[in-house]
Amino acid sequence: MSVAFVNGRLLTPEGLVTGHALLVANGRIEAIVGNKDPRIGATRYDLRGAILSPGFIDAQVNGGGGVLFNETPTVETIRRIGAAHRKFGTTGFLPTLISDRPDVMRAALDAVAQAMHQHVPGVLGIHLEGPFLAPERKGIHDAARFLTPTDELLDLIVQARAGRVLITVAPDRFPPEAIARLARGGVVVSAGHSAATHAQTRAALDAGMRGFTHLFNAMSPLQSREPGVVGAALEDAKSWCSVIVDGEHVHPATLKVAIATKPRGKIFLVTDAMPPVGSGSTSFVLNGERIDCSGGVCRSPGGVLAGSALDMATAVRNTVTLVGVPLDEALRMASTYPAAFLGLEDQVGSLAAGKRADLVALDDALNVTGTWIAGETPAQ
């Protein structure tokens, strides 16, 4: 039996359209049809004029619901993080491990593999943000936990059975041959927390690096005589860049320059979210330091940005209001484009026949009014 989502504004490649219905059966999208199509049966979901978008995909989620993945890398932590972010439209996410010891990395990879085996809603894989990063651009990471690549560590990553594996590395600390080895093994490699030169970054791209993690933050900047990591990211037409649109990590004018420079579809939204998202807490502990998130901005006692208190619905809203991106494009930056970056565009990220029915409904203020993962709403 199919369900027809009716009376809404559906996100299509042409924009938000009315007068159509989305047909879903057995957890997958069947078709977008006209309102009078005979395939629309008795089972209907009335959107009441809401926007219906592909569910949001967040490739960088450190925590949520009061828990931090690094602190307790378990299936239950992943489940809590997913439930917290789902309230804000995230139907697919990568639990993200900040630079940590090899035993913690192994535990995190095992937890994600178990979570996927148990069909924990929304889990698409894992993001290892480190530990192959540059001390000069460490941000909130603990440089004492940075490592150099070894065959054992590379094997651990390549052989992981944890869905889509994304790793952020510093091209100045991670050689091109190691990048090529991971890329051949199906790992998505991204640059971040790096002091690399333009030439080093270009060599990493040529070796198979696919993107850039939170563009502009914790990476060598674009300068007149040394373009750095940022210059290589903006110059390269094939790579993707994630951005944190919270009004703090990157100035809106800088984001406008990046969006105007990169080809359409190559910039996507992430939250870099921490435990306060979806919880009543305003602080958490990371690497022994208490991080304060009052005012929605997470900082260490020394004033260093420590992830964010951002959710994906707010990131979409900020992309429209602060950066001036049209709503339909902002929605694609939260769904279609991250799916393409992760190589999952044949499964999720758009309202197209055959895709998994991961959906989010939003009102005019871009508040989430409903979510579906494989056509299912959250258990009450």
Contacts in CASP RR format, 6 or more apart in sequence:
PFRMAT RR
TARGET T0000
AUTHOR 0000-0000-0000
METHOD contacts of the structure
MODEL  1
MSVAFVNGRLLTPEGLVTGHALLVANGRIEAIVGNKDPRIGATRYDLRGA
ILSPGFIDAQVNGGGGVLFNETPTVETIRRIGAAHRKFGTTGFLPTLISD
RPDVMRAALDAVAQAMHQHVPGVLGIHLEGPFLAPERKGIHDAARFLTPT
DELLDLIVQARAGRVLITVAPDRFPPEAIARLARGGVVVSAGHSAATHAQ
TRAALDAGMRGFTHLFNAMSPLQSREPGVVGAALEDAKSWCSVIVDGEHV
HPATLKVAIATKPRGKIFLVTDAMPPVGSGSTSFVLNGERIDCSGGVCRS
PGGVLAGSALDMATAVRNTVTLVGVPLDEALRMASTYPAAFLGLEDQVGS
LAAGKRADLVALDDALNVTGTWIAGETPAQ
1 25 0 8 1.000
1 43 0 8 1.000
2 23 0 8 1.000
2 24 0 8 1.000
2 25 0 8 1.000
2 30 0 8 1.000
2 39 0 8 1.000
2 41 0 8 1.000
2 43 0 8 1.000
3 23 0 8 1.000
3 24 0 8 1.000
3 25 0 8 1.000
3 43 0 8 1.000
3 44 0 8 1.000
3 45 0 8 1.000
3 375 0 8 1.000
4 21 0 8 1.000
4 22 0 8 1.000
4 23 0 8 1.000
4 24 0 8 1.000
4 39 0 8 1.000
4 40 0 8 1.000
4 41 0 8 1.000
4 43 0 8 1.000
4 44 0 8 1.000
4 45 0 8 1.000
5 21 0 8 1.000
5 22 0 8 1.000
5 23 0 8 1.000
5 24 0 8 1.000
5 44 0 8 1.000
5 45 0 8 1.000
5 47 0 8 1.000
5 52 0 8 1.000
5 359 0 8 1.000
6 21 0 8 1.000
6 35 0 8 1.000
6 40 0 8 1.000
6 44 0 8 1.000
6 45 0 8 1.000
6 46 0 8 1.000
6 47 0 8 1.000
7 46 0 8 1.000
7 47 0 8 1.000
7 48 0 8 1.000
7 49 0 8 1.000
8 18 0 8 1.000
8 19 0 8 1.000
8 47 0 8 1.000
8 48 0 8 1.000
8 49 0 8 1.000
8 50 0 8 1.000
8 51 0 8 1.000
8 52 0 8 1.000
9 16 0 8 1.000
9 17 0 8 1.000
9 18 0 8 1.000
9 47 0 8 1.000
9 49 0 8 1.000
9 50 0 8 1.000
9 51 0 8 1.000
9 52 0 8 1.000
10 16 0 8 1.000
10 17 0 8 1.000
10 18 0 8 1.000
10 20 0 8 1.000
10 22 0 8 1.000
10 32 0 8 1.000
10 52 0 8 1.000
10 351 0 8 1.000
11 51 0 8 1.000
11 52 0 8 1.000
11 53 0 8 1.000
11 54 0 8 1.000
11 328 0 8 1.000
11 331 0 8 1.000
11 332 0 8 1.000
11 335 0 8 1.000
11 350 0 8 1.000
11 351 0 8 1.000
12 32 0 8 1.000
12 351 0 8 1.000
13 350 0 8 1.000
15 328 0 8 1.000
16 51 0 8 1.000
16 327 0 8 1.000
16 328 0 8 1.000
19 34 0 8 1.000
19 35 0 8 1.000
20 32 0 8 1.000
20 33 0 8 1.000
20 34 0 8 1.000
20 35 0 8 1.000
21 32 0 8 1.000
21 33 0 8 1.000
21 34 0 8 1.000
21 35 0 8 1.000
21 37 0 8 1.000
21 40 0 8 1.000
21 44 0 8 1.000
22 29 0 8 1.000
22 31 0 8 1.000
22 32 0 8 1.000
22 52 0 8 1.000
22 351 0 8 1.000
22 359 0 8 1.000
23 29 0 8 1.000
23 30 0 8 1.000
23 31 0 8 1.000
23 32 0 8 1.000
23 33 0 8 1.000
23 39 0 8 1.000
23 40 0 8 1.000
24 30 0 8 1.000
24 357 0 8 1.000
24 359 0 8 1.000
24 372 0 8 1.000
24 375 0 8 1.000
27 356 0 8 1.000
27 357 0 8 1.000
27 374 0 8 1.000
27 375 0 8 1.000
27 376 0 8 1.000
28 354 0 8 1.000
28 355 0 8 1.000
28 356 0 8 1.000
28 357 0 8 1.000
28 374 0 8 1.000
29 351 0 8 1.000
29 352 0 8 1.000
29 353 0 8 1.000
29 354 0 8 1.000
29 355 0 8 1.000
29 356 0 8 1.000
29 357 0 8 1.000
30 39 0 8 1.000
30 353 0 8 1.000
30 354 0 8 1.000
31 39 0 8 1.000
31 353 0 8 1.000
32 351 0 8 1.000
33 39 0 8 1.000
33 40 0 8 1.000
47 361 0 8 1.000
50 361 0 8 1.000
50 362 0 8 1.000
50 363 0 8 1.000
50 369 0 8 1.000
51 327 0 8 1.000
51 331 0 8 1.000
51 361 0 8 1.000
51 362 0 8 1.000
51 363 0 8 1.000
51 366 0 8 1.000
52 351 0 8 1.000
52 359 0 8 1.000
52 360 0 8 1.000
52 361 0 8 1.000
53 331 0 8 1.000
53 334 0 8 1.000
53 335 0 8 1.000
53 351 0 8 1.000
53 359 0 8 1.000
53 360 0 8 1.000
53 361 0 8 1.000
53 362 0 8 1.000
54 331 0 8 1.000
54 335 0 8 1.000
54 336 0 8 1.000
54 339 0 8 1.000
54 348 0 8 1.000
54 349 0 8 1.000
54 350 0 8 1.000
54 351 0 8 1.000
54 355 0 8 1.000
54 358 0 8 1.000
54 359 0 8 1.000
54 360 0 8 1.000
55 89 0 8 1.000
55 90 0 8 1.000
55 91 0 8 1.000
55 92 0 8 1.000
55 334 0 8 1.000
55 335 0 8 1.000
55 348 0 8 1.000
55 349 0 8 1.000
55 358 0 8 1.000
55 359 0 8 1.000
55 360 0 8 1.000
55 371 0 8 1.000
56 88 0 8 1.000
56 89 0 8 1.000
56 90 0 8 1.000
56 91 0 8 1.000
56 92 0 8 1.000
56 269 0 8 1.000
56 312 0 8 1.000
56 313 0 8 1.000
56 316 0 8 1.000
56 334 0 8 1.000
56 335 0 8 1.000
56 360 0 8 1.000
57 90 0 8 1.000
57 91 0 8 1.000
57 92 0 8 1.000
57 93 0 8 1.000
57 124 0 8 1.000
57 334 0 8 1.000
57 335 0 8 1.000
57 338 0 8 1.000
57 339 0 8 1.000
57 342 0 8 1.000
57 344 0 8 1.000
57 348 0 8 1.000
57 349 0 8 1.000
58 85 0 8 1.000
58 90 0 8 1.000
58 92 0 8 1.000
58 93 0 8 1.000
58 94 0 8 1.000
58 269 0 8 1.000
58 270 0 8 1.000
58 271 0 8 1.000
58 273 0 8 1.000
58 312 0 8 1.000
58 338 0 8 1.000
59 93 0 8 1.000
59 94 0 8 1.000
59 127 0 8 1.000
59 166 0 8 1.000
59 242 0 8 1.000
59 268 0 8 1.000
59 270 0 8 1.000
59 338 0 8 1.000
59 341 0 8 1.000
59 342 0 8 1.000
60 94 0 8 1.000
60 96 0 8 1.000
60 127 0 8 1.000
60 129 0 8 1.000
60 213 0 8 1.000
60 214 0 8 1.000
60 242 0 8 1.000
60 270 0 8 1.000
60 271 0 8 1.000
60 272 0 8 1.000
60 273 0 8 1.000
61 69 0 8 1.000
61 81 0 8 1.000
61 82 0 8 1.000
61 85 0 8 1.000
61 90 0 8 1.000
61 93 0 8 1.000
61 94 0 8 1.000
61 95 0 8 1.000
61 96 0 8 1.000
61 127 0 8 1.000
61 271 0 8 1.000
61 273 0 8 1.000
62 68 0 8 1.000
62 69 0 8 1.000
62 70 0 8 1.000
62 96 0 8 1.000
62 98 0 8 1.000
62 272 0 8 1.000
62 273 0 8 1.000
62 274 0 8 1.000
62 275 0 8 1.000
62 307 0 8 1.000
63 69 0 8 1.000
63 81 0 8 1.000
63 84 0 8 1.000
63 95 0 8 1.000
63 96 0 8 1.000
63 273 0 8 1.000
63 274 0 8 1.000
63 275 0 8 1.000
63 277 0 8 1.000
64 80 0 8 1.000
64 81 0 8 1.000
64 82 0 8 1.000
64 84 0 8 1.000
64 85 0 8 1.000
64 273 0 8 1.000
64 274 0 8 1.000
64 275 0 8 1.000
64 276 0 8 1.000
64 277 0 8 1.000
64 278 0 8 1.000
64 279 0 8 1.000
65 80 0 8 1.000
65 81 0 8 1.000
65 83 0 8 1.000
65 84 0 8 1.000
65 275 0 8 1.000
65 276 0 8 1.000
65 277 0 8 1.000
65 278 0 8 1.000
65 279 0 8 1.000
66 80 0 8 1.000
66 84 0 8 1.000
66 275 0 8 1.000
66 276 0 8 1.000
66 278 0 8 1.000
66 279 0 8 1.000
66 280 0 8 1.000
66 281 0 8 1.000
66 284 0 8 1.000
67 77 0 8 1.000
67 80 0 8 1.000
67 81 0 8 1.000
67 275 0 8 1.000
68 77 0 8 1.000
68 274 0 8 1.000
68 275 0 8 1.000
68 284 0 8 1.000
68 285 0 8 1.000
68 286 0 8 1.000
69 77 0 8 1.000
69 78 0 8 1.000
69 81 0 8 1.000
69 95 0 8 1.000
69 96 0 8 1.000
69 97 0 8 1.000
69 108 0 8 1.000
70 97 0 8 1.000
70 98 0 8 1.000
70 100 0 8 1.000
70 104 0 8 1.000
70 108 0 8 1.000
70 286 0 8 1.000
71 77 0 8 1.000
71 285 0 8 1.000
73 95 0 8 1.000
73 97 0 8 1.000
73 104 0 8 1.000
73 107 0 8 1.000
73 108 0 8 1.000
73 111 0 8 1.000
74 107 0 8 1.000
74 111 0 8 1.000
75 111 0 8 1.000
75 114 0 8 1.000
75 115 0 8 1.000
75 118 0 8 1.000
75 120 0 8 1.000
77 95 0 8 1.000
77 111 0 8 1.000
78 95 0 8 1.000
78 111 0 8 1.000
78 112 0 8 1.000
78 115 0 8 1.000
78 120 0 8 1.000
78 123 0 8 1.000
79 115 0 8 1.000
79 120 0 8 1.000
81 93 0 8 1.000
81 95 0 8 1.000
82 90 0 8 1.000
82 93 0 8 1.000
82 120 0 8 1.000
82 121 0 8 1.000
82 122 0 8 1.000
82 123 0 8 1.000
83 121 0 8 1.000
83 378 0 8 1.000
84 277 0 8 1.000
84 278 0 8 1.000
84 279 0 8 1.000
85 93 0 8 1.000
85 271 0 8 1.000
85 273 0 8 1.000
85 277 0 8 1.000
85 278 0 8 1.000
85 311 0 8 1.000
85 312 0 8 1.000
86 121 0 8 1.000
86 122 0 8 1.000
86 371 0 8 1.000
86 373 0 8 1.000
86 378 0 8 1.000
87 278 0 8 1.000
87 311 0 8 1.000
87 368 0 8 1.000
87 371 0 8 1.000
88 277 0 8 1.000
88 278 0 8 1.000
88 311 0 8 1.000
88 312 0 8 1.000
88 313 0 8 1.000
88 314 0 8 1.000
88 368 0 8 1.000
89 311 0 8 1.000
89 312 0 8 1.000
89 313 0 8 1.000
89 360 0 8 1.000
89 362 0 8 1.000
89 368 0 8 1.000
89 370 0 8 1.000
89 371 0 8 1.000
90 122 0 8 1.000
90 311 0 8 1.000
90 312 0 8 1.000
91 121 0 8 1.000
91 122 0 8 1.000
91 348 0 8 1.000
91 358 0 8 1.000
91 359 0 8 1.000
91 360 0 8 1.000
91 371 0 8 1.000
91 372 0 8 1.000
91 373 0 8 1.000
92 122 0 8 1.000
92 123 0 8 1.000
92 124 0 8 1.000
92 348 0 8 1.000
92 358 0 8 1.000
92 373 0 8 1.000
93 122 0 8 1.000
93 123 0 8 1.000
93 124 0 8 1.000
94 124 0 8 1.000
94 125 0 8 1.000
94 126 0 8 1.000
94 127 0 8 1.000
94 164 0 8 1.000
94 166 0 8 1.000
94 342 0 8 1.000
95 108 0 8 1.000
95 111 0 8 1.000
95 112 0 8 1.000
95 115 0 8 1.000
95 123 0 8 1.000
95 125 0 8 1.000
95 126 0 8 1.000
95 127 0 8 1.000
96 126 0 8 1.000
96 127 0 8 1.000
96 128 0 8 1.000
96 129 0 8 1.000
96 272 0 8 1.000
97 104 0 8 1.000
97 105 0 8 1.000
97 108 0 8 1.000
97 126 0 8 1.000
97 127 0 8 1.000
97 128 0 8 1.000
97 129 0 8 1.000
97 130 0 8 1.000
98 129 0 8 1.000
98 130 0 8 1.000
98 140 0 8 1.000
98 141 0 8 1.000
98 286 0 8 1.000
99 129 0 8 1.000
99 130 0 8 1.000
99 131 0 8 1.000
99 133 0 8 1.000
99 141 0 8 1.000
99 142 0 8 1.000
99 145 0 8 1.000
99 146 0 8 1.000
100 108 0 8 1.000
100 131 0 8 1.000
100 145 0 8 1.000
101 145 0 8 1.000
102 147 0 8 1.000
102 153 0 8 1.000
102 156 0 8 1.000
105 128 0 8 1.000
105 131 0 8 1.000
105 153 0 8 1.000
105 156 0 8 1.000
106 156 0 8 1.000
108 126 0 8 1.000
108 128 0 8 1.000
109 126 0 8 1.000
109 156 0 8 1.000
109 157 0 8 1.000
109 160 0 8 1.000
109 162 0 8 1.000
109 165 0 8 1.000
110 162 0 8 1.000
112 123 0 8 1.000
112 125 0 8 1.000
112 126 0 8 1.000
112 162 0 8 1.000
112 163 0 8 1.000
113 160 0 8 1.000
113 161 0 8 1.000
113 162 0 8 1.000
113 163 0 8 1.000
115 123 0 8 1.000
116 123 0 8 1.000
116 125 0 8 1.000
116 162 0 8 1.000
116 163 0 8 1.000
121 373 0 8 1.000
121 376 0 8 1.000
121 378 0 8 1.000
122 358 0 8 1.000
122 373 0 8 1.000
124 163 0 8 1.000
124 164 0 8 1.000
124 342 0 8 1.000
124 344 0 8 1.000
124 348 0 8 1.000
125 162 0 8 1.000
125 163 0 8 1.000
125 164 0 8 1.000
125 165 0 8 1.000
125 166 0 8 1.000
126 160 0 8 1.000
126 162 0 8 1.000
126 163 0 8 1.000
126 164 0 8 1.000
126 165 0 8 1.000
126 166 0 8 1.000
127 166 0 8 1.000
127 167 0 8 1.000
127 168 0 8 1.000
128 157 0 8 1.000
128 165 0 8 1.000
128 166 0 8 1.000
128 167 0 8 1.000
128 168 0 8 1.000
129 141 0 8 1.000
129 167 0 8 1.000
129 168 0 8 1.000
129 193 0 8 1.000
129 213 0 8 1.000
130 141 0 8 1.000
130 146 0 8 1.000
130 167 0 8 1.000
130 168 0 8 1.000
130 169 0 8 1.000
130 193 0 8 1.000
131 141 0 8 1.000
131 145 0 8 1.000
131 146 0 8 1.000
131 147 0 8 1.000
132 146 0 8 1.000
132 147 0 8 1.000
132 148 0 8 1.000
132 149 0 8 1.000
132 167 0 8 1.000
132 169 0 8 1.000
132 170 0 8 1.000
132 173 0 8 1.000
132 174 0 8 1.000
133 141 0 8 1.000
133 143 0 8 1.000
133 146 0 8 1.000
133 168 0 8 1.000
133 169 0 8 1.000
133 170 0 8 1.000
133 173 0 8 1.000
133 192 0 8 1.000
133 193 0 8 1.000
133 194 0 8 1.000
134 146 0 8 1.000
134 170 0 8 1.000
134 172 0 8 1.000
134 173 0 8 1.000
134 193 0 8 1.000
134 194 0 8 1.000
134 195 0 8 1.000
134 196 0 8 1.000
135 143 0 8 1.000
135 146 0 8 1.000
136 195 0 8 1.000
137 170 0 8 1.000
137 192 0 8 1.000
137 193 0 8 1.000
137 194 0 8 1.000
137 195 0 8 1.000
137 218 0 8 1.000
137 219 0 8 1.000
137 220 0 8 1.000
138 146 0 8 1.000
138 193 0 8 1.000
138 218 0 8 1.000
139 193 0 8 1.000
139 218 0 8 1.000
139 304 0 8 1.000
139 305 0 8 1.000
140 286 0 8 1.000
140 287 0 8 1.000
140 291 0 8 1.000
140 300 0 8 1.000
140 304 0 8 1.000
140 305 0 8 1.000
140 306 0 8 1.000
140 307 0 8 1.000
141 193 0 8 1.000
142 287 0 8 1.000
146 173 0 8 1.000
147 153 0 8 1.000
148 173 0 8 1.000
149 174 0 8 1.000
149 175 0 8 1.000
149 178 0 8 1.000
154 178 0 8 1.000
154 181 0 8 1.000
154 182 0 8 1.000
157 165 0 8 1.000
157 167 0 8 1.000
157 182 0 8 1.000
157 187 0 8 1.000
158 181 0 8 1.000
158 182 0 8 1.000
158 185 0 8 1.000
158 186 0 8 1.000
158 187 0 8 1.000
164 188 0 8 1.000
164 342 0 8 1.000
164 343 0 8 1.000
164 344 0 8 1.000
165 186 0 8 1.000
165 187 0 8 1.000
165 188 0 8 1.000
166 187 0 8 1.000
166 188 0 8 1.000
166 189 0 8 1.000
166 190 0 8 1.000
166 342 0 8 1.000
167 182 0 8 1.000
167 187 0 8 1.000
167 188 0 8 1.000
167 189 0 8 1.000
167 190 0 8 1.000
168 190 0 8 1.000
168 191 0 8 1.000
168 192 0 8 1.000
168 193 0 8 1.000
168 213 0 8 1.000
169 179 0 8 1.000
169 189 0 8 1.000
169 190 0 8 1.000
169 191 0 8 1.000
169 192 0 8 1.000
169 194 0 8 1.000
169 204 0 8 1.000
169 209 0 8 1.000
170 191 0 8 1.000
170 192 0 8 1.000
170 193 0 8 1.000
170 194 0 8 1.000
170 195 0 8 1.000
170 196 0 8 1.000
171 179 0 8 1.000
171 191 0 8 1.000
171 194 0 8 1.000
171 196 0 8 1.000
171 200 0 8 1.000
171 201 0 8 1.000
171 203 0 8 1.000
171 204 0 8 1.000
171 209 0 8 1.000
171 229 0 8 1.000
172 194 0 8 1.000
172 195 0 8 1.000
172 196 0 8 1.000
172 197 0 8 1.000
172 200 0 8 1.000
173 194 0 8 1.000
174 204 0 8 1.000
176 203 0 8 1.000
176 204 0 8 1.000
176 206 0 8 1.000
176 207 0 8 1.000
177 207 0 8 1.000
179 189 0 8 1.000
179 204 0 8 1.000
179 207 0 8 1.000
179 208 0 8 1.000
179 209 0 8 1.000
180 207 0 8 1.000
180 208 0 8 1.000
182 189 0 8 1.000
183 189 0 8 1.000
183 207 0 8 1.000
183 208 0 8 1.000
183 209 0 8 1.000
183 210 0 8 1.000
188 210 0 8 1.000
188 211 0 8 1.000
188 341 0 8 1.000
188 342 0 8 1.000
188 343 0 8 1.000
189 204 0 8 1.000
189 208 0 8 1.000
189 209 0 8 1.000
189 210 0 8 1.000
189 211 0 8 1.000
190 209 0 8 1.000
190 210 0 8 1.000
190 211 0 8 1.000
190 212 0 8 1.000
190 213 0 8 1.000
190 242 0 8 1.000
191 201 0 8 1.000
191 204 0 8 1.000
191 209 0 8 1.000
191 211 0 8 1.000
191 212 0 8 1.000
191 213 0 8 1.000
191 219 0 8 1.000
191 229 0 8 1.000
191 233 0 8 1.000
192 212 0 8 1.000
192 213 0 8 1.000
192 214 0 8 1.000
192 218 0 8 1.000
192 219 0 8 1.000
192 229 0 8 1.000
193 213 0 8 1.000
193 218 0 8 1.000
193 219 0 8 1.000
194 201 0 8 1.000
194 218 0 8 1.000
194 219 0 8 1.000
194 220 0 8 1.000
194 229 0 8 1.000
195 219 0 8 1.000
195 220 0 8 1.000
196 204 0 8 1.000
196 219 0 8 1.000
196 220 0 8 1.000
196 228 0 8 1.000
196 229 0 8 1.000
197 220 0 8 1.000
197 226 0 8 1.000
197 228 0 8 1.000
198 226 0 8 1.000
198 227 0 8 1.000
198 228 0 8 1.000
198 229 0 8 1.000
198 231 0 8 1.000
198 232 0 8 1.000
201 228 0 8 1.000
201 229 0 8 1.000
201 231 0 8 1.000
201 232 0 8 1.000
201 233 0 8 1.000
202 232 0 8 1.000
202 236 0 8 1.000
205 232 0 8 1.000
205 236 0 8 1.000
205 238 0 8 1.000
205 239 0 8 1.000
209 239 0 8 1.000
210 239 0 8 1.000
210 240 0 8 1.000
210 341 0 8 1.000
211 233 0 8 1.000
211 239 0 8 1.000
211 240 0 8 1.000
211 241 0 8 1.000
211 242 0 8 1.000
211 341 0 8 1.000
212 219 0 8 1.000
212 229 0 8 1.000
212 233 0 8 1.000
212 239 0 8 1.000
212 240 0 8 1.000
212 241 0 8 1.000
212 242 0 8 1.000
213 242 0 8 1.000
214 242 0 8 1.000
214 243 0 8 1.000
214 244 0 8 1.000
214 249 0 8 1.000
214 270 0 8 1.000
214 272 0 8 1.000
215 230 0 8 1.000
215 233 0 8 1.000
215 241 0 8 1.000
215 242 0 8 1.000
215 243 0 8 1.000
215 250 0 8 1.000
215 258 0 8 1.000
215 267 0 8 1.000
216 230 0 8 1.000
216 243 0 8 1.000
216 249 0 8 1.000
216 250 0 8 1.000
216 254 0 8 1.000
216 258 0 8 1.000
217 244 0 8 1.000
217 249 0 8 1.000
217 250 0 8 1.000
217 305 0 8 1.000
219 228 0 8 1.000
219 229 0 8 1.000
219 230 0 8 1.000
219 233 0 8 1.000
220 226 0 8 1.000
220 228 0 8 1.000
220 229 0 8 1.000
220 230 0 8 1.000
221 228 0 8 1.000
221 230 0 8 1.000
222 228 0 8 1.000
222 230 0 8 1.000
222 231 0 8 1.000
222 234 0 8 1.000
227 235 0 8 1.000
233 239 0 8 1.000
233 241 0 8 1.000
234 258 0 8 1.000
234 261 0 8 1.000
234 262 0 8 1.000
237 262 0 8 1.000
237 263 0 8 1.000
237 266 0 8 1.000
239 266 0 8 1.000
240 265 0 8 1.000
240 266 0 8 1.000
240 267 0 8 1.000
240 268 0 8 1.000
240 337 0 8 1.000
240 340 0 8 1.000
240 341 0 8 1.000
241 258 0 8 1.000
241 262 0 8 1.000
241 266 0 8 1.000
241 267 0 8 1.000
241 268 0 8 1.000
242 267 0 8 1.000
242 268 0 8 1.000
242 269 0 8 1.000
242 270 0 8 1.000
242 338 0 8 1.000
242 341 0 8 1.000
243 249 0 8 1.000
243 250 0 8 1.000
243 255 0 8 1.000
243 258 0 8 1.000
243 267 0 8 1.000
243 268 0 8 1.000
243 269 0 8 1.000
243 270 0 8 1.000
244 250 0 8 1.000
244 269 0 8 1.000
244 270 0 8 1.000
244 271 0 8 1.000
244 272 0 8 1.000
244 307 0 8 1.000
244 308 0 8 1.000
244 310 0 8 1.000
244 315 0 8 1.000
245 255 0 8 1.000
245 269 0 8 1.000
245 310 0 8 1.000
245 315 0 8 1.000
245 318 0 8 1.000
245 319 0 8 1.000
245 322 0 8 1.000
245 323 0 8 1.000
246 296 0 8 1.000
246 297 0 8 1.000
246 308 0 8 1.000
246 309 0 8 1.000
246 310 0 8 1.000
246 314 0 8 1.000
246 315 0 8 1.000
246 318 0 8 1.000
247 318 0 8 1.000
247 322 0 8 1.000
248 297 0 8 1.000
248 305 0 8 1.000
248 308 0 8 1.000
249 272 0 8 1.000
249 305 0 8 1.000
249 308 0 8 1.000
252 322 0 8 1.000
252 323 0 8 1.000
255 322 0 8 1.000
255 323 0 8 1.000
256 323 0 8 1.000
256 324 0 8 1.000
258 267 0 8 1.000
259 267 0 8 1.000
259 323 0 8 1.000
259 325 0 8 1.000
264 329 0 8 1.000
265 332 0 8 1.000
265 333 0 8 1.000
265 336 0 8 1.000
265 337 0 8 1.000
265 340 0 8 1.000
266 337 0 8 1.000
267 333 0 8 1.000
267 337 0 8 1.000
268 333 0 8 1.000
268 334 0 8 1.000
268 337 0 8 1.000
268 338 0 8 1.000
268 341 0 8 1.000
269 312 0 8 1.000
269 315 0 8 1.000
269 316 0 8 1.000
269 319 0 8 1.000
269 330 0 8 1.000
269 333 0 8 1.000
269 334 0 8 1.000
269 338 0 8 1.000
270 315 0 8 1.000
270 338 0 8 1.000
271 277 0 8 1.000
271 308 0 8 1.000
271 310 0 8 1.000
271 311 0 8 1.000
271 312 0 8 1.000
271 315 0 8 1.000
272 307 0 8 1.000
272 308 0 8 1.000
272 310 0 8 1.000
273 307 0 8 1.000
273 308 0 8 1.000
273 309 0 8 1.000
273 310 0 8 1.000
273 311 0 8 1.000
274 284 0 8 1.000
274 286 0 8 1.000
274 291 0 8 1.000
274 293 0 8 1.000
274 298 0 8 1.000
274 306 0 8 1.000
274 307 0 8 1.000
274 308 0 8 1.000
274 309 0 8 1.000
275 281 0 8 1.000
275 284 0 8 1.000
276 282 0 8 1.000
276 283 0 8 1.000
276 284 0 8 1.000
276 293 0 8 1.000
276 296 0 8 1.000
276 298 0 8 1.000
276 309 0 8 1.000
277 309 0 8 1.000
277 310 0 8 1.000
277 311 0 8 1.000
278 311 0 8 1.000
281 293 0 8 1.000
282 292 0 8 1.000
282 293 0 8 1.000
282 294 0 8 1.000
282 295 0 8 1.000
283 290 0 8 1.000
283 291 0 8 1.000
283 292 0 8 1.000
283 293 0 8 1.000
283 294 0 8 1.000
284 290 0 8 1.000
284 291 0 8 1.000
284 293 0 8 1.000
285 291 0 8 1.000
286 300 0 8 1.000
286 306 0 8 1.000
289 300 0 8 1.000
289 301 0 8 1.000
290 301 0 8 1.000
291 298 0 8 1.000
291 299 0 8 1.000
291 300 0 8 1.000
291 306 0 8 1.000
292 298 0 8 1.000
292 299 0 8 1.000
292 301 0 8 1.000
293 299 0 8 1.000
293 309 0 8 1.000
295 309 0 8 1.000
296 308 0 8 1.000
296 309 0 8 1.000
297 305 0 8 1.000
297 308 0 8 1.000
297 309 0 8 1.000
298 305 0 8 1.000
298 306 0 8 1.000
298 307 0 8 1.000
298 308 0 8 1.000
298 309 0 8 1.000
299 305 0 8 1.000
299 306 0 8 1.000
300 306 0 8 1.000
312 334 0 8 1.000
313 362 0 8 1.000
313 366 0 8 1.000
313 367 0 8 1.000
313 368 0 8 1.000
315 334 0 8 1.000
316 327 0 8 1.000
316 330 0 8 1.000
316 331 0 8 1.000
316 333 0 8 1.000
316 334 0 8 1.000
316 366 0 8 1.000
317 365 0 8 1.000
317 366 0 8 1.000
319 325 0 8 1.000
319 330 0 8 1.000
319 333 0 8 1.000
320 326 0 8 1.000
320 327 0 8 1.000
320 330 0 8 1.000
320 366 0 8 1.000
325 333 0 8 1.000
335 348 0 8 1.000
335 349 0 8 1.000
335 350 0 8 1.000
336 345 0 8 1.000
336 349 0 8 1.000
336 350 0 8 1.000
338 349 0 8 1.000
339 345 0 8 1.000
339 347 0 8 1.000
339 348 0 8 1.000
339 349 0 8 1.000
339 350 0 8 1.000
346 355 0 8 1.000
347 355 0 8 1.000
347 356 0 8 1.000
348 355 0 8 1.000
348 356 0 8 1.000
348 358 0 8 1.000
349 355 0 8 1.000
349 358 0 8 1.000
351 359 0 8 1.000
356 373 0 8 1.000
356 374 0 8 1.000
356 375 0 8 1.000
357 372 0 8 1.000
357 374 0 8 1.000
357 375 0 8 1.000
358 372 0 8 1.000
358 373 0 8 1.000
358 374 0 8 1.000
358 375 0 8 1.000
359 371 0 8 1.000
359 372 0 8 1.000
359 375 0 8 1.000
360 368 0 8 1.000
360 370 0 8 1.000
360 371 0 8 1.000
360 372 0 8 1.000
361 368 0 8 1.000
361 369 0 8 1.000
361 370 0 8 1.000
361 371 0 8 1.000
362 368 0 8 1.000
362 369 0 8 1.000
363 369 0 8 1.000
370 377 0 8 1.000
371 377 0 8 1.000
371 378 0 8 1.000
END
